[in-house]
Amino acid sequence: MNGLLTNLDKIHTTELGIKRITKNLNLDTPDVIAWCKLQIKDARSIVKTGKNWYVYSEDIVLTINSYSFTIITAHKGKRK
């Protein structure tokens, strides 16, 4: 099983991260972390490159640090 999926309970971000994710994706949700976890569970593809995981879900890409499980950013992107 994917290392990111087995560590979903460790996924987190900073206050600034929440603001960045909300702005980049135009989200209107009170719980950005829970929303991101759902995207990870339903991802089309999860790729580990270097120190980051890249989660491709719908038309978004989440970037997550593979050591700390911190969501770095999210943006609308290409499907993979």
N, C-alpha and C positions, 0 to 999 in steps of 0.2 A: 504494500500500500504506500501511497505517496507520503513523504515525510511531513508535508504541510498539512495534509488532511488528518494525520494522526496527532497533530499538535494544535488543532483548532482552538482548544481552550487557552492556549498561550498567545493567540492573536490579540494585538492591541495597537494603539497609536497614541500620539501626543495630542494636546489641545490644538496645536497648530496643524497637525495632521488632519484632525477632524474638519477644521475650517477649510483646508486645502482640498480634501476629498469632496466635501459638500459643494464648494465653489466649482471645482473642475467638472463634476458630474451633474450639477444643478439638482442636488438631492433635497428632498423635503421629508426627512425622517428624523425622529427624535433619537434613534440609536444607530449611528453610523457603523459602529463595530458589528452589531448584529446583522446589518444589511450586507456588510462586506463578507461576513462568514457565510451567509446564504449564497452569495456570488461564488465563493470558493467551493462550496458543496456542489453547486450546479455548473461548475466551470466546464467549458468545452475542452480546455487544455490548460495544464499547469506545467511550466517549464522552469527548471533551475539552471540559471546561467551565472557562473561566478558566485558572488555572495548574495544574490537575490533570487526570489521566486517571482515569476511573472504568471499571473492568473488571467486567462482570457475567457471572459464570460459575456454573452450577448455582444454588445458593441463597446465593451469597456476592457481596460487592462489595469489590474492592480499590481503594484510593485511592493514586495514584502521582503524585508531583510531575513535571510535564511538562518541567521544565528540568534537574533533577538525576537523574531516573529513580529516585528514592528511594521505596520503598514506605512510605507514611505509616501506613496502617492497613488493616485488613480486618475485615469483620463480616458476619454473616449478614444478608441483606437480600432485598428484593423483586427478582423477575426483571424484566428490562427487555427 
